[in-house]
Amino acid sequence: MSRTDRRIALATVALALLACFAGPLLAQPPAAGHLTFDDLFDAARTGATPDALAWTPDGSGLSYLWDAGDGEALWLMDAETGVTRKLFEVSALTAAANGPGETGEADDGSGATPSPAAVDAYHWAPDSSTVLIESDGDLFLWRPAEGFARLTDTPAAEEAPSFSPDGRQIAFVRDANLYLYDLADGTERALTDDGEAGVTLNATNDWVYGEEIWDRDPTGYWWSPNGAHIVYYRFDETPVDTYTLIPDPVPVYPTPKVQHYPKAGTTNPGVRLGVVDVASGAKRWLDTAVAPARGEVYLARVHWSPDSTSVAIERLNRDQTDLDLLSCDPATGGCRTILNEHADTWVDLGNDTTLLEDGRILWASARTGWRHLYLYGPPGPGGHSELIRPLTSGDWAVESVDYAGPTAAIVTAYGTGPLGAATRRILLVPYDGSPAEPLSEENGWNTARVAPDGEHWVHGWSDANHPGWQRLETAGGETVTELPETAPAFDPAALPQWTIFRIPGPGGVELPAAMLLPPNVDPSDITGEPKVPAIMYHYGCPASQVVADRWGRRGRGLWHKLMAQRGFVILMVDNRGSLFFGKRGAERAFRRMGAGNLAAQKAAVAYLDGLPFVDPERIGLWGWSGGGSNTLYALLNAPGTWRAGVAGAPVTDWHYYDTIWTERYLDRPQDNPAGYAASSPITYADHLADHLLIIHGTADDNVHPQNTLAMADALVAADKPFDMAIYPQQKHGFRGAAERHVYERIAAYFERWLKGGGAGGN
């Protein structure tokens, strides 16, 4: 069947779908205003909300960084009244960081103006009166009466600081060792002394744990609630092979960065968990190899019991099919298995496990195909925890536990409304088995940041077409006040508006979709004039999503609206392995990735093909990271379906990516060679028939530049023309001038090949 015949065959279906969504589509304003790249990348124009929100430990106040017009400052909002007061101006930290002096000059005698200091992170003391500040690798303390005091001033950075439970000491990591700083006398002492970068890491994460286990949280140690002990990681990196980056290739002799990075099927770092007695410094190793040990493991989560008598460890085997909860005695190091979660494919990690005061355990599991909460009892005489009851159920999922109180938890959930996983909702989940109670409406994207005492919370909301708000609310749902914000320099209502709906997918399944129409398109005009090009965006990896009913304040969110203004239809479609279809959906990609997402994106092309105003000869596809990989996979496995594609920071050969993420879905390459070959875009390099731009940063320590260079080599060997953009000093996510530059480059590429004549190049 020709493309023209296929358009005729699909026209009835497409027009019927348009009729279903005529309300929201026709509700778009006739004129969409005018976005510019200045609007996208100037924080003063995109609008702003407070940064670094944190509750005081006693729950009495909410702090945040905010510029009220006279410079950034740390503010404190009273939870009961909503009244705010400024604690300190960040500019005052500059004087503390550079030494005293009324002239503002540096204290080294140079007379130079000191560099402005920044609050990289801050932490409240347990008594809610003092603030610990991280700034440029050093630590500072702010007290209401005394102001700032510098605690450290060393060439090496102090990382992951935290107060002891009594507030008298501060633990931190320096040069891969764990230290204690005594606030009474200003002395510090090392609790470990054998740390060495690239060899032994104490109390911090190696790269693969930091990226895939802890979601880039550097913390690798945990205080006992009574402050007597600290559990900490000890990594042995010596078995791990290295990859050499050249982050900045501009100097005559560039400085290489050598990274220990375990790639799929290779050796992971060795890992142990130690317990150190804070007073004496004595150490003991936890015996995490207790049965049923299943070979190599990941020690994935650490939880102290509220009474400090035991430590719970979540242990995941390398195949990621069994997650054990161990209960360990810090005094002896002995451990026992009290709970097990098994899946024939993989078990997903989360941050939901909670040891309650009465010994019961909150546990999350996707055993039904959807991630839900379960309540287990304390370990019994046989050593195991028995299931008391499921707390949630149904074809929806608990995404996170935001607060676990004595009788109920507050959770973020998806899939509870008509738009499925496109929305997020806040629920109160009682432990007695009563139905979950909604704390937010089911539309839009709701977030919760709950005070430690559970009496107040910050309720955030937005949707795809409205920047939204943040409100301080009581546990009973009463609004205390709204947090400050600045509005965008443009009118969001005057921009192209997202419509979220479903399209026919493979096997008769409806797929979630989101679409923007250009201002010059009238969807009710079946003559289909003018014909316009389309850009499709996707990610496509297991348990992901791009169709989301939330505001995108900068970068991709507004870029798509800008491109709609420029005359492109924008379409995003999630596949059957996305969050919309739960764990069972994600398992469709087990041992073979790419094909399921390609089927969904081809269904999206068919949908566009049936719209009378879309030119099916001018459709582009793009994505970043996993979306870059899937862009390559789609173009190379369905040549001629798209006219042009842009692949940002793609994995091109799954042998090149890390152990934990890759093996979760594909198993080890030695156990699934056919799956690795079939899932890797580089396998199909000689199929390229469309215009292709590949983008990578030279400092990308997540998806190494090796991926793009290997793909380029394969395309050259196949005599296939392509375009490539390499950005010096940029990591996996671009920052600064490069972020704007790359979005302008992608826009120009689609303008050239989907709207222009496409002269020159490939």
Secondary structure, 3 states (H helix, E strand, C coil): CCHHHHHHHHHHHHHHHHHHCHHHHHCCCCCCCCCCHHHHHCHHHHCECCEEEEECCCCCEEEEEEECCCCEEEEEEECCCCCEEEEEEHHHHHHHHHCCCCCCCCCCCCCCCCCCCCCCEEEECCCCCCEEEEECCEEEEEECCCEEEECCCCCCCCEEEEECCCCCEEEEEECCEEEEEECCCCCEEECCCCCECCCEEECECCHHHHHHHCCCCCECEEECCCCCEEEEEEEECCCCCEEEECCCCCCCCCCCEEEECCECCCCCCEEEEEEEECCCCCEEECCCCCCCCCCCEEEEEEEECCCCCCEEEEEEECCCCEEEEEEECCCCCCEEEEEEEECCCCCCCCCCCEECCCCCEEEEECCCCCCEEEEECCCCCCCCCCEEEECCCCCCEEEEEEEECCCEEEEEEECCCCCHHHCEEEEEEECCCCCCEECCCCCCEEEEEECCCCCEEEEEEEECCEEEEEEEEECCCCEEEECCCECCCCCHHHCCCCEEEEEECHHHCEEEEEEECCCCCCCCCCCCCCCEEEEEECCCCCCCCCCCCCCCCCCHHHHHHHHHHCCCEEEEECCCCCHHHHHHHHHHHCCCCCHHHHHHHHHHHHHHHCCCCEEEEEEEEEEECHHHHHHHHHHHHCCCCCCEEEEECCCCCHHHCEHHHHHHHHCCCCCCHHHHHHHCHHHHHHHCCCEEEEEEECCCCCCCCHHHHHHHHHHHHCCCCCEEEEECCCCCCCCCHHHHHHHHHHHHHHHHHHHCCCCCCC
